Amino acid sequence: MVDGIVLLDKPRGYTSHDLVDKLRKILGQERVGHTGILDPLATGLMIMLLGKGTLLSPQLTGADKVYRAKFFFGRATDTYDGEGKTIAEADPGNVTLEEFGRVCQGFKGKIRQIVPPYSAAKHDGQKMYESARRGEDIPEKFKEVELYAIDIDSFDWPRVGLTIRCSAGTYVRSLAHEMGMKLGCGAYLESLVREAVGEFTIDQAVTAEQVENEDVAAVNRMIRPLTEALPGWPKIFVRAEYIRLIIQGRPFIKKYFYSTDYRGPGGCQAMLIDDKGKLLALVQLNYSWGSFDRLEPQDTLGKYIRIIDESHFREKLA
């Protein structure tokens, strides 16, 4: 089984599950996942998780996102995008760039956002898009998200291009819909590209076509190891003789480790790396960490977030 992550540039028309199936077929393994759905009409960065990389899903799924979008004003649809059924139309008028900039400002920060009725979110245990397709009435559902920045890239009213920096879980379709309601003319999402997930960017990704046309050896060269999956997380290196104790979940103390690239005050999340350079566990460091060099051998450094179950370790240690 291959463990790691692959950065893919999802093409238009593919579902997120299509890419999962593609990698399963190429690599010959079932354990493949991703860190967040992109609608079929959207393109852009998807982080695909392979093998034990699926254990990092909570950390990667919750990362901030950057999107490049185009909104069209004057028509609202039931799906909040261009392929939906028209539910309202109105003259968008002659909104100026300055006026639209003020509208964008009103959506920055923490907002209560409507969840699109055609989405994978659930209501009464059912995916909302399944209920919507059956014509069932779906009560409005809201969620809190945060929009850090909304930059206007192009302005050719009633079509506007935006770059949106936001928290995980933000629906850009909903932002278009709600801006349209704010202006009283309706709006929908015309196109969407996910430019970044956390510290990973679209220019680091390979295309699905590249993956599809490559052999297994070439695809393996595209796979990043788990130690590169969380850029910015400090690394703490474990002595070989203490790997067994960490796998068993014993409290991790200074004497287990021989070095670290972290010299901060503590409180952050970090990776434990084994003597072969593989990811062994994710940990939350104590705020009382202080200087690593001044800690006593028996001092506890923090608590485990997740022990990565490396089967080859278990075979060695059995």
BELRA-V143657 format. One record per pair of residues at least 6 apart in sequence whose C-alpha atoms are under 6 Angstrom apart, sorted by sequence separation. I is the first residue (numbers start at 1). GAP is how many residues later the second one is. D is the distance in Angstrom with one decimal. If there is no record, write none. Layout:
BEGIN
[[I | GAP | D] [I | GAP | D]]
END
This chain:
BEGIN
[[24 | 6 | 5.6] [78 | 6 | 5.5] [121 | 6 | 5.6] [122 | 6 | 5.4] [154 | 6 | 5.7] [180 | 6 | 3.8] [195 | 6 | 5.8] [196 | 6 | 5.9] [273 | 6 | 4.7] [274 | 6 | 6.0] [77 | 7 | 5.2] [78 | 7 | 5.6] [120 | 7 | 5.1] [121 | 7 | 5.7] [154 | 7 | 4.7] [180 | 7 | 4.3] [195 | 7 | 5.1] [273 | 7 | 5.4] [77 | 8 | 5.2] [120 | 8 | 5.9] [153 | 8 | 5.1] [272 | 8 | 5.4] [77 | 9 | 4.4] [119 | 9 | 5.7] [153 | 9 | 5.2] [272 | 9 | 5.1] [76 | 10 | 5.9] [77 | 10 | 5.1] [118 | 10 | 5.9] [119 | 10 | 5.1] [152 | 10 | 4.6] [177 | 10 | 5.2] [271 | 10 | 6.0] [76 | 11 | 5.7] [117 | 11 | 5.7] [118 | 11 | 4.0] [151 | 11 | 5.5] [176 | 11 | 5.7] [177 | 11 | 5.6] [271 | 11 | 4.8] [35 | 12 | 5.8] [76 | 12 | 5.1] [151 | 12 | 5.1] [176 | 12 | 5.3] [270 | 12 | 5.9] [34 | 13 | 5.7] [75 | 13 | 5.8] [150 | 13 | 5.8] [176 | 13 | 5.7] [270 | 13 | 5.3] [34 | 14 | 4.4] [75 | 14 | 4.4] [150 | 14 | 4.7] [242 | 14 | 5.7] [269 | 14 | 5.6] [33 | 15 | 5.8] [34 | 15 | 5.3] [74 | 15 | 5.6] [149 | 15 | 5.8] [269 | 15 | 4.5] [286 | 15 | 5.7] [33 | 16 | 4.9] [74 | 16 | 5.1] [149 | 16 | 5.1] [173 | 16 | 5.4] [269 | 16 | 5.9] [285 | 16 | 5.7] [286 | 16 | 4.5] [32 | 17 | 5.5] [74 | 17 | 5.6] [148 | 17 | 5.4] [239 | 17 | 5.7] [268 | 17 | 5.5] [285 | 17 | 4.3] [32 | 18 | 4.7] [74 | 18 | 4.9] [148 | 18 | 5.4] [238 | 18 | 5.8] [239 | 18 | 5.4] [267 | 18 | 4.9] [284 | 18 | 5.6] [147 | 19 | 4.3] [238 | 19 | 4.4] [266 | 19 | 5.7] [267 | 19 | 5.0] [284 | 19 | 5.4] [31 | 20 | 5.0] [146 | 20 | 5.7] [237 | 20 | 5.5] [266 | 20 | 5.6] [267 | 20 | 4.1] [283 | 20 | 5.7] [16 | 21 | 5.7] [146 | 21 | 5.3] [266 | 21 | 4.4] [283 | 21 | 4.3] [35 | 22 | 5.9] [237 | 22 | 5.5] [283 | 22 | 4.9] [237 | 23 | 6.0] [266 | 23 | 4.7] [282 | 23 | 5.2] [236 | 24 | 4.4] [282 | 24 | 5.1] [15 | 25 | 4.8] [36 | 25 | 5.9] [145 | 25 | 5.8] [235 | 25 | 5.8] [265 | 25 | 5.0] [281 | 25 | 5.6] [14 | 26 | 5.1] [35 | 26 | 4.6] [115 | 26 | 5.5] [235 | 26 | 5.9] [281 | 26 | 4.2] [13 | 27 | 4.7] [114 | 27 | 5.9] [115 | 27 | 5.5] [281 | 27 | 5.1] [12 | 28 | 6.0] [13 | 28 | 5.6] [114 | 28 | 4.5] [234 | 28 | 5.5] [280 | 28 | 5.3] [12 | 29 | 5.2] [113 | 29 | 5.4] [12 | 30 | 5.7] [113 | 30 | 5.4] [12 | 31 | 5.3] [112 | 31 | 5.5] [113 | 31 | 6.0] [11 | 32 | 5.2] [112 | 32 | 4.5] [10 | 33 | 5.0] [111 | 33 | 5.7] [10 | 34 | 5.1] [111 | 34 | 5.7] [9 | 35 | 4.7] [110 | 35 | 5.7] [235 | 35 | 5.9] [237 | 35 | 5.9] [238 | 35 | 5.9] [240 | 35 | 5.7] [9 | 36 | 4.8] [110 | 36 | 4.2] [234 | 36 | 5.0] [235 | 36 | 4.9] [236 | 36 | 4.9] [237 | 36 | 4.8] [238 | 36 | 5.0] [8 | 37 | 5.7] [109 | 37 | 5.2] [233 | 37 | 5.1] [235 | 37 | 6.0] [236 | 37 | 6.0] [237 | 37 | 6.0] [8 | 38 | 5.2] [109 | 38 | 5.0] [7 | 39 | 6.0] [79 | 39 | 5.6] [108 | 39 | 5.0] [109 | 39 | 5.9] [7 | 40 | 4.8] [6 | 41 | 5.9] [6 | 42 | 5.1] [255 | 42 | 4.6] [5 | 43 | 5.5] [254 | 43 | 4.8] [5 | 44 | 4.8] [5 | 45 | 5.7] [253 | 45 | 5.5] [254 | 45 | 5.8] [4 | 46 | 5.1] [253 | 46 | 5.3] [3 | 47 | 5.0] [253 | 47 | 4.3] [3 | 48 | 4.4] [252 | 48 | 5.8] [253 | 48 | 5.7] [2 | 49 | 5.7] [3 | 49 | 5.3] [4 | 49 | 5.1] [3 | 50 | 5.7] [227 | 52 | 5.6] [73 | 85 | 5.1] [72 | 86 | 5.8] [72 | 87 | 4.6] [71 | 88 | 5.8] [71 | 89 | 5.3] [70 | 90 | 5.6] [70 | 91 | 4.4] [69 | 92 | 5.7] [69 | 93 | 5.2] [80 | 93 | 5.4] [92 | 93 | 5.2] [68 | 94 | 5.7] [68 | 95 | 4.5] [90 | 95 | 4.8] [67 | 96 | 5.6] [67 | 97 | 5.1] [80 | 97 | 5.9] [66 | 98 | 5.6] [66 | 99 | 4.5] [65 | 100 | 5.9] [65 | 101 | 5.5] [64 | 102 | 5.9] [64 | 103 | 4.5] [64 | 104 | 5.1] [63 | 105 | 5.8] [62 | 106 | 5.4] [81 | 107 | 4.8] [80 | 108 | 5.0] [81 | 108 | 4.5] [82 | 108 | 5.5] [76 | 110 | 4.5] [74 | 111 | 4.9] [75 | 111 | 4.8] [76 | 111 | 4.9] [74 | 112 | 5.1] [75 | 112 | 5.1] [76 | 112 | 5.7] [73 | 113 | 5.8] [74 | 113 | 5.7] [73 | 114 | 4.2] [72 | 115 | 5.4] [72 | 116 | 5.6] [71 | 117 | 5.8] [71 | 118 | 4.8] [71 | 119 | 5.4] [70 | 120 | 5.3] [70 | 121 | 5.3] [69 | 122 | 5.6] [69 | 123 | 4.5] [68 | 124 | 5.8] [68 | 125 | 5.1] [67 | 126 | 5.6] [67 | 127 | 4.4] [67 | 128 | 5.3] [66 | 129 | 5.3] [66 | 130 | 4.9] [65 | 131 | 5.5] [65 | 132 | 4.7] [64 | 133 | 6.0] [64 | 134 | 5.2] [63 | 135 | 4.9] [44 | 149 | 4.8] [45 | 149 | 5.4] [42 | 150 | 4.9] [43 | 150 | 4.8] [44 | 150 | 4.4] [42 | 151 | 5.9] [45 | 157 | 5.3] [9 | 196 | 5.6] [8 | 197 | 4.9] [9 | 197 | 5.9] [7 | 198 | 4.6] [8 | 198 | 5.1] [9 | 198 | 4.8] [8 | 199 | 5.6] [6 | 217 | 5.1] [5 | 218 | 5.6] [5 | 219 | 5.3] [4 | 220 | 5.5] [4 | 221 | 4.6] [4 | 222 | 4.9]]
END
